[in-house]
Amino acid sequence: MSENQPQQPHSAEFFNETRDYWWNEDFLRLMGERLDFEKVSSVLDVGCGVGHWMFALAGVLPRTTRFNGVDREEEWVRKATKRMNDAGLGDRCEFALGDAMSLPFADKSFDLTTCQTVLIHVKNPRGAIREMMRVTKPGGLVLTIEPCNMASMGVFSSVTDSFPTEVVAATLRFHLMLQRGKRALGLGFNSLGDLAPGMMAELGLRDIRVYMSDRATPMYPPYEKPHQRAEAKQWKDWHARGHWVWDKATTRQYFLAGGGEEREFDGLWEQAGRQMAAEIAAIEAGTFHCGNPHITYLIAGRVS
């Protein structure tokens, strides 16, 4: 697994085809009924990336709803614009460069201000939520979509189910140290979804509601479903390029910042690589299976 990776825009590793399968549309429609989406005429998607979340919302919000998207990466603004144009939604969408901590919009501008997996990447998530509240109209909705990525590391597959207890425990410890190291460096916390409801309450949002996505992406042979093909493609690509959540250099940086010792790192990194290689080999042999759940929270609150 190599340490030498080309620099890419923020989240480039994660804006891939698998995001097309994050949501069940009927579930989003149910959320729309519970959260009064029929009253929403204007939306801001903060940290919009290439437009995956905006595209999903466009299918369940009124056809007259207008969308604004903001992202700090020029490449994502360009690609999100193309995505929505290609989907025939370009006349309802505008995109701009901007940062979650200083949104380029006036106070009380939107009925719905939302973000998907953005707060896990910011140093000050409370500040980002406060800024989302600022641009939301009184009575409007702030809706954050954030995961507990730590939980996914404890999910068993047909490969890891037989791993020794000490190997499973070491992998969980490794990932926890990485998450805490990332946070210590001011780069966000990958399991922020567990904490976001309390933050929103502290900041004064009312009528807070917390739901969990009903979507899992189960893997089982012959891996013919679109989400299974996308998942297998991603795993193989990451392994070929030396990734396990992050590249080796980034992983080492997070590990040390999280309290790990240099002498431990190579062994833990190599074990992570062996696990990924074993799972890919099992996919190619047609023996791999896993329920593959993802703990993703939908956390909503109203602005007073």
N, C-alpha and C positions, 0 to 999 in steps of 0.2 A: 504494500500500500504506500503510495508516494506522497511526499510532503509538497511537491512542486505542482501547484495548481494555478491556472490563469485567474486573474482578478475578474470578477463578474459583479454586476449590480446586486444590491442587497436582495436576498431571497431568491436569487436566480436558480438555485438548486431545487427550489420548492414550487416554482410556478410552472409545473409540468402537467401532463395529461391527467394525472391522478386527481387533480383538483376538480376535474369535470364530474367526478363521481362522489363528491362530498355530501350531496344533499338529495333526499327524496322530495320530489315536488309536492306530493300530497301532504307531507309533513310541514313544508313551508307554508302551504295553504292553511293548514290548521293553525300555525303560528300567526298567520295573517288575520285569521278570525279572532284569535285571542287578543291580539295587539291592535286591532282596529286599523289594519292596513288600508281599508277602503277610504279612510279620511286623509291619507297621505298624498299630497300633490307635489312635494319637493323632497329630494333625498340628497344627502352628502355622504359619499363613501370615502372615508379617510384611509389613506394608505391603500389605494384601490388596486395596486399591482397591475396585472394585465386584464382586470375586469371580471374575474370569475364570480365574485360575490354579487357585483352589480348585475351581471347577466342572470344569475339565479333569482335575484329579487325582481327583476323586470318581468319575470314570468308569473308573479303572484301579486304584484301591485297594479293599481288601475292603469289602463293604457294611456291615460293623460298625464301620468306622473313624470316629472322632469328629474333628471339625474345630473349631479355634479360629482366628479371624481378628482381626488387630489393625491399626488404621490411625489416623493422627493427625488425619484429617479426619472430622468427624461426618457429613457428607453421604455419604461413601463407606461408613461403617458402616451407615447407614440403607439405602443402595441395595444393598449386598451382602446384607444380611438379606433384603430383598425378593426379590432374584435367587434366592437359595437356597430361599426359601419357595415361589416360583413354580415352581421346578424339582422340588419335592417332596422337597427335602433339608434343609428347615429343622429337622427333629428331630435332625439329626446335627451341626448347626453352631451356634456361638456367636460373637458379635462384640463387640469392645470397643475403646474409644479407647485409644491408646497410641503410643509412639514406639519406633523400632527401636533407639535407643541406651539405652533403659531399659524393657525389656519388663515388663508387669505380671503376671508369672508366677513361680512358685517355681523354684528350681534343679531340674534333672533331671525336667522335667514331661512331655516329649514324645518319642515315638519318632522323629518326623521334624519338623524345623524348616526352613522353606523361605521363599524370597522370589523374586519375579519383577520384574526391572527396578526394584529398590529401591536397591541399592548404588550405582548410577550417580547417585543423587540425594543422597547423604549426604557430609558433609565428611570423616568418619572411617570409611571402610568396614571397616577392621580392627576398630575398636571395635564396629561393628554385627555383624560375624561373631563376635567374641568373645562378645557378648551372646546371639547365637543358640546358640552352643556351651553357654553357661551353662544355658539352659533345656532342653537336650537330654539325654536319659538316656545313661548310659554304653553304648557300643555303638550308640547311635542315629545317625541320619543328618542331616547339615546339607547342604541342597541349594539352591544359588543358581542363578538363571537370569538371566544378564547378557549384553548384546550388545557387539559392536564396531560402534558406529554410524558410525565414521569410514569403515569399509570400504564401507558402502552408498553413500557419496557418490562412490565411484569406479566405480559400476556404470553402464554405458552403456545408453541407450535408442535407439530409432530416431531420436529428435530430437538427443540430445547426441552421438551417434556422428559427426556431421558438424561439430561445433563445432571451432573452431580450437584448437590445442594450448594457446595462452596463455590462452584462456578457461577451458578445463577445469582447467588448473593453478591459475588464480586462484581458481576456485570451491573446489577442494580446500584451498588455502591459507586461504581465508576460513573454511571450516568448521573446520579445525584450530585456527585462532586462537580461534574461538568456543568450542570444546570446552575449550581450555586456559584461556580467560578464565573460563568457568563454574567450572572447578576452582580457579582463583586466588581467586575470590570465596567459596570454601568451599561451593559448591552442588553438588558432585559432578562426576564425569568420565564422559562419555557412552560411552566405549569401555572401561570398567572390566573388561569380560569378559575382555580379554586379560591382565589383571593378577591377577584374582581367584584362579586356581589357586595362584599363588605365595604370595599372602597367606594362603590357607587352610593351606598347608604350613608357613609361618612360625609360625602360631598353634598348631600341634601336631595338627591333624586328621590322621588316618591313612587309609590305603587310598583316597587321593584318585583320583577318576576324572573325566575330562573328555570330554564328548561334544558334538556339535553337532546342533542341530535339523535335520531333513531337509526342513523346510518352506520352500518358496518360494511366492510369490504372483504368478505370471506374468501379464502383461497383454498381450492380443492381441485383435483384433476377432473377433467382435462384442461382446466384454465382457459375456457373458451369465451367467458363473458368479457365484455369490454373492460370493466374495471380490473379484472384479473390479468388480462394482457398488459394493461397499463402498469399495474403494480409490479409484475414480473420484469417488465422492461426497465422500470426505474431501479429496482434492486440490482439488476445485472449491470446497468450503466454505472451506478455508484460503486459497486465492487470493482469494476474494471478500472475506474479512475481513482480508487483509493479513498473512498468515503465510508464513514460510518456515522450518520447524522451530520457530521462536519468532516472536513479534510483533516489530515493528521496534524498539520501545524496549528490550526485553530483548536483542535481537540486538546493538544498539549498545553496551549495557552490557557484554556478554560480549566483544565485539570490542575495545573499548578496554582492558578488563582483560587481554586476551590479547596485548597489545602492538601492536594496530592503531592507526593514526593517523586522527583525525577526518576529514581531507581525503579519505581513501580510502573511507570507509564508504558514502556515498550511491551511488557508482558500483558497488560490489560488491553492495549491496542491490538496486539496480535490475536488475543482470544476473541475480540470483537470481529476481527477479520475471518477467523476460523468459523465462527458461528454463521456469518453471512455466506461464506463459501459453502458450508454444509447445507444451508437452506436453499441456495441456488442449485446445488447439485441434486437436492431432493425434488425441486421443481422440474428439472430437466429429466429426472428419472420417473416423474409422474407419481411421486409418493408424498409430496409435501401437502399439508393441510393446516389451516389455522382459522379461527373465527374472525380474527383481525378487527377487533372493535377499535373505535377512536372516541375517547371521552372529550366531547366538544360541547361547551356550554353556550346557550343563548341567554344573555343577561340584559334585561330591559328595564328602563326606569323613565318616569315622566319628569319633565322640567317644570318647576313651579312658576 
